[in-house]
């Protein structure tokens, strides 16, 4: 039964994208810290660029994300994962990469400024941005300037809509909403569902919209729907009380981990213990400072990556990450950053790009090959891309048990 449900979930979440034959082999993804340069600290305020090996000219790869501020857990994880990939690739001795991560504090204007700094530096491709709002702003810039960009984790369709040189590693918001509704309908039949979402967040709103539509199509009973904003995410007593009064036994949270931790805390204080079901933005809830992780016991979420997976690639990455970053366990966003660098690496090889090419020429070459390559990564096997920028890969549902993610 579990195998059937897993297959059903994967089918529901996979996009029907155009997949071509691979022009290059899947990355070897070695994890050998002895061949890696020392990365910046895991929470740098002004991270230094990673230098390539001294064997020749390097492609200039920029990165943009929140390295400080409330969303720093996402940005630092992405950049740390990206740095590991850069160092591994440089150690191979072929294509060389120089990586320059910039802090945008998850603010659109700051993100555009960071982008302009990278452009002045000579950036030839971008890993970024990390969060959706800033990425929407920066995606317009990369489209106008014809610089190739691959966002690890900005999931709104507005990021890629109408921009042929903007691609995603993560699932789109619509896919997460559909997948969550399908999973709940298949595995929690008869549940009464409440939704709490952030109505001034493109990420949260987008997932909520497709969840509601799919829930109606699948006959899910949504008994309560409440919202909050960036400025009101410190008190959820009204939203929790509404869900409890409506008799909801499942609360769907298409939100980030910080407000989710407050909701779980306030629900416990109210003596309310529904099943909480989140999406990829919930990854990181176990690391919230001051949060009682026992409150997350039984929380479910959709994710493309679990640090507890037992395949060799994941184990090597987790071990390397822990050695380099103070024993930390990488979250999904670290894996997204790692995969983003390897995807660009594979595309550069497939397009026969060289570091002496202009950013604009590299962009056109990568745009042409992206729909033709297939990449095996930490966040998906056999990943492919549509010309419109969406990725096709299968996710999984995990549940938090004894402080770790496990497959239900």
C-alpha positions in Angstrom: 0.0 0.0 0.0 2.8 2.4 0.9 4.5 1.8 -2.4 1.3 2.5 -4.2 0.7 5.7 -2.3 4.3 6.8 -3.0 3.8 6.2 -6.7 0.5 8.0 -6.7 2.1 11.0 -5.0 5.0 11.1 -7.4 2.6 10.9 -10.4 0.5 13.7 -9.0 3.5 16.0 -8.5 5.5 15.3 -11.7 4.9 17.9 -14.4 4.1 16.8 -17.9 7.2 18.4 -19.4 9.1 17.9 -22.6 12.1 15.7 -21.8 14.8 15.1 -24.3 17.8 12.9 -24.5 20.8 13.7 -22.3 23.8 15.4 -24.0 26.0 14.6 -21.0 26.4 12.0 -18.4 25.0 12.6 -14.9 27.4 14.3 -12.5 29.7 12.1 -10.5 28.9 14.3 -7.4 32.1 13.3 -5.5 32.1 14.5 -1.9 35.8 14.9 -1.0 36.4 17.6 1.5 40.2 17.2 1.2 39.9 18.6 -2.3 37.7 21.5 -1.3 38.8 25.0 -0.4 37.5 26.3 2.9 34.1 27.8 2.5 32.9 30.9 4.3 31.2 30.6 7.7 27.6 29.3 7.6 26.2 32.7 8.5 28.5 35.2 6.8 27.5 38.9 6.6 29.8 39.5 3.6 30.7 36.1 2.1 33.9 35.9 0.0 34.0 34.5 -3.5 35.2 30.9 -3.8 38.4 30.9 -5.8 38.8 28.3 -8.6 41.8 26.0 -8.9 44.8 27.6 -10.5 44.6 25.5 -13.7 43.2 28.2 -15.9 40.3 30.6 -16.6 37.1 30.1 -14.7 33.4 30.7 -15.4 32.1 33.5 -13.1 29.1 32.2 -11.2 27.1 34.5 -9.0 24.7 33.7 -6.2 22.0 35.7 -4.5 20.0 34.9 -1.4 19.4 36.0 2.2 22.6 35.4 4.2 21.3 37.6 7.1 17.9 38.4 8.4 14.8 36.3 9.0 15.2 34.0 6.0 19.0 33.5 6.4 18.5 29.7 7.0 17.5 29.3 3.4 20.1 31.5 1.8 23.0 30.2 3.8 22.0 26.6 3.2 21.8 27.3 -0.6 25.1 29.0 -0.7 26.8 26.4 1.5 25.5 23.6 -0.7 26.6 25.5 -3.8 30.1 26.0 -2.5 30.5 22.3 -1.9 29.5 21.6 -5.5 31.9 24.4 -6.8 34.8 22.9 -4.9 34.1 19.4 -6.0 33.9 20.5 -9.7 37.1 22.5 -9.4 38.8 19.5 -7.9 38.0 17.5 -11.0 40.3 19.6 -13.1 38.1 20.3 -16.1 35.6 23.2 -16.0 36.6 25.7 -13.3 34.1 27.9 -11.5 34.6 31.1 -9.4 31.6 31.6 -7.1 30.5 34.9 -5.6 27.5 34.7 -3.3 25.7 38.0 -2.3 23.3 38.8 0.5 19.9 40.2 -0.4 18.2 39.8 3.1 15.2 38.5 1.1 14.4 42.0 -0.1 13.6 42.7 -3.8 15.4 46.0 -4.0 18.4 44.7 -2.2 18.4 41.7 -4.5 18.5 43.8 -7.6 21.4 45.8 -6.2 23.2 42.5 -5.5 22.5 41.5 -9.0 24.0 44.7 -10.4 27.1 44.2 -8.2 27.5 40.7 -9.7 27.0 42.0 -13.2 29.8 44.6 -12.6 32.0 41.8 -11.4 31.5 40.0 -14.7 29.0 37.3 -13.7 28.3 34.8 -16.6 25.5 32.8 -14.9 23.5 33.1 -11.7 22.4 30.7 -9.0 19.5 32.6 -7.6 17.7 34.1 -6.2 16.7 32.0 -3.2 13.3 33.4 -2.2 10.4 34.2 -4.5 9.8 37.9 -4.2 13.4 38.9 -4.9 13.6 36.4 -7.6 10.7 37.8 -9.5 12.4 41.2 -9.5 15.8 39.8 -10.5 14.4 37.5 -13.2 13.2 40.6 -15.1 16.8 41.9 -15.0 18.4 38.7 -16.2 15.9 38.5 -19.0 16.7 42.0 -20.2 20.4 41.5 -19.8 20.4 38.0 -21.3 22.3 36.3 -18.4 21.4 32.7 -17.7 19.8 32.1 -14.2 18.8 29.0 -12.3 16.9 29.5 -9.1 17.4 26.8 -6.5 14.2 27.5 -4.6 12.0 30.3 -5.9 8.9 28.4 -6.8 6.4 30.9 -8.2 5.5 30.6 -11.9 6.0 34.4 -12.0 9.7 33.8 -11.7 9.9 32.0 -15.1 6.8 33.2 -16.9 7.8 34.9 -20.2 11.6 34.5 -19.5 13.3 31.9 -21.6 16.6 32.1 -19.7 15.2 31.6 -16.2 15.0 28.0 -14.9 14.1 26.3 -11.6 15.5 23.5 -9.6 12.5 23.4 -7.2 8.9 22.5 -7.9 6.5 25.2 -9.0 3.9 26.5 -6.5 1.0 24.9 -8.5 2.6 21.5 -8.3 3.1 21.7 -4.5 -0.6 22.7 -4.0 -1.8 19.9 -6.3 0.5 17.3 -4.8 -0.5 18.2 -1.2 -4.2 18.0 -1.9 -3.7 14.7 -3.7 -1.7 13.2 -0.9 -4.2 14.2 1.8 -7.1 12.9 -0.3 -5.4 9.6 -0.8 -4.0 9.1 2.7 -6.3 11.1 5.0 -9.7 10.4 3.5 -12.5 12.0 5.3 -10.3 14.7 6.9 -11.6 18.1 7.7 -9.0 20.5 6.5 -8.1 24.1 7.6 -5.7 26.3 5.7 -3.6 29.1 7.1 -1.6 31.0 4.5 0.2 34.3 4.0 -1.8 36.5 1.6 1.1 39.0 0.9 3.5 36.2 -0.2 3.5 35.1 -3.8 4.8 31.7 -2.7 2.1 31.1 -0.1 -0.7 32.5 -2.2 0.2 30.5 -5.2 0.3 27.1 -3.4 -2.9 27.9 -1.6 -4.8 28.7 -4.8 -3.9 25.4 -6.5 -4.5 23.4 -3.3 -8.0 24.8 -2.9 -8.8 24.0 -6.6 -7.5 20.5 -6.3 -9.1 19.9 -2.9 -12.5 20.8 -4.5 -11.8 18.4 -7.4 -10.9 15.6 -5.1 -13.8 16.1 -2.7 -11.7 17.3 0.3 -13.7 19.2 2.9 -12.0 22.6 3.7 -13.7 23.8 6.8 -11.6 26.9 7.7 -9.4 29.3 5.7 -7.6 32.1 7.4 -4.7 34.4 6.5 -1.9 36.5 7.8 0.7 39.0 6.5 4.4 39.6 6.9 3.6 42.2 9.7 1.1 39.9 11.6 3.1 36.6 11.8 3.7 36.8 15.5 0.2 35.9 16.8 -1.9 33.2 15.3 -4.4 32.7 18.1 -7.4 33.8 15.9 -6.4 31.5 13.0 -5.8 28.5 15.4 -9.0 29.1 17.2 -10.9 29.2 13.9 -9.5 25.9 12.8 -10.2 24.3 16.1 -13.8 25.6 16.2 -14.4 24.3 12.7 -13.3 20.8 13.8 -10.3 20.6 11.5 -8.2 17.5 12.0 -5.6 18.6 9.3 -4.1 22.0 9.0 -2.5 22.8 5.7 0.4 25.3 6.0 1.7 26.6 2.6 4.1 28.9 4.5 7.7 29.2 5.7 9.1 27.6 8.8 9.2 30.7 11.1 5.4 31.4 11.2 4.8 27.7 11.2 6.8 27.3 14.4 4.6 29.9 16.1 1.4 28.2 14.9 2.5 24.9 16.3 3.4 26.5 19.6 0.1 28.3 19.9 -1.9 25.3 18.9 -0.2 23.3 21.6 -1.0 26.0 24.2 -4.6 25.8 23.1 -4.7 22.0 23.6 -5.3 21.6 19.9 -3.4 18.7 18.2 -4.4 18.4 14.5 -2.0 16.9 11.9 0.0 19.7 10.3 0.9 19.3 6.6 3.4 21.7 5.0 5.4 22.2 1.9 9.1 22.8 1.1 9.1 26.2 3.0 8.6 24.3 6.2 12.0 22.6 5.9 14.0 24.3 8.6 11.5 24.2 11.3 13.7 21.9 13.4 16.4 24.5 13.5 14.3 27.5 14.7 16.1 29.0 17.7 14.1 28.5 20.9 11.5 26.2 19.2 10.5 23.1 21.1 11.1 20.5 18.4 8.8 18.0 20.2 5.9 20.1 18.9 6.9 19.2 15.3 6.4 15.5 16.0 4.1 14.1 13.4 4.3 17.1 11.1 4.2 16.1 7.4 5.6 17.9 4.4 6.5 17.5 0.8 10.1 17.7 -0.1 12.5 16.6 -2.9 15.3 15.8 -0.4 15.7 14.0 2.9 19.1 14.0 4.7 18.1 10.6 6.2 18.1 8.9 2.8 20.5 6.0 2.6 21.8 6.3 -0.9 25.5 7.0 -1.3 25.2 10.4 -2.9 23.1 11.8 -0.1 25.2 10.2 2.6 28.4 11.7 1.1 26.8 15.2 0.8 25.4 15.1 4.4 28.8 13.9 5.7 30.7 16.6 3.8 28.3 19.3 4.8 28.5 18.4 8.5 32.3 18.4 8.4 32.5 21.8 6.8 29.6 23.5 8.6 29.9 22.8 12.3 28.1 19.5 12.3 25.0 20.9 10.7 22.6 18.6 8.8 21.8 20.0 5.4 18.2 20.8 4.6 16.4 20.7 1.2 17.7 24.2 0.3 21.3 23.1 0.7 20.6 20.2 -1.7 18.9 22.6 -4.1 22.0 24.9 -4.1 24.3 21.9 -4.7 22.2 20.6 -7.5 21.9 24.0 -9.1 25.7 24.3 -9.5 25.9 20.8 -11.0 23.0 21.5 -13.4 24.8 24.6 -14.7 28.0 22.5 -14.9 26.3 19.9 -17.0 24.7 22.5 -19.2 28.0 24.3 -19.8 29.5 21.0 -20.9 26.6 20.1 -23.1 26.8 23.5 -24.8 30.6 23.4 -25.2 30.9 26.8 -23.5 34.2 28.3 -22.6 35.0 31.0 -20.0 36.1 33.5 -22.6 32.6 33.7 -24.0 30.4 36.6 -23.1 27.6 36.2 -20.6 25.1 36.8 -23.4 26.6 34.1 -25.7 26.7 31.6 -22.8 23.1 32.5 -22.0 21.9 31.6 -25.5 23.9 28.4 -25.5 22.5 27.3 -22.2 18.9 28.2 -23.1 19.2 25.9 -26.1 20.5 22.9 -24.2 18.5 23.0 -21.0 15.5 21.2 -22.5 17.8 18.5 -23.9 19.8 17.4 -20.8 19.0 15.0 -18.0 20.7 15.4 -14.6 20.7 13.1 -11.6 21.0 15.1 -8.4 20.3 15.1 -4.7 16.8 16.5 -5.2 15.8 14.2 -8.1 16.9 11.5 -10.4 16.5 12.1 -14.1 15.7 15.8 -13.8 14.6 17.4 -17.0 13.4 20.9 -18.0 10.8 22.3 -20.2 11.7 25.2 -22.4 9.5 27.3 -20.2 11.8 26.7 -17.2 9.9 24.1 -15.1 11.7 21.1 -13.7 10.2 17.6 -13.9 11.1 15.3 -10.9 9.4 13.2 -8.3 9.0 14.4 -4.7 8.3 12.5 -1.6 6.3 13.0 1.6 8.1 12.9 4.9 7.0 13.0 8.5 9.0 14.3 11.5 9.6 11.5 13.9 11.9 11.8 16.9 13.4 15.0 15.5 14.2 13.7 12.0 12.5 13.3 8.7 11.4 9.8 7.8 9.3 8.4 5.0 5.8 7.6 6.3 
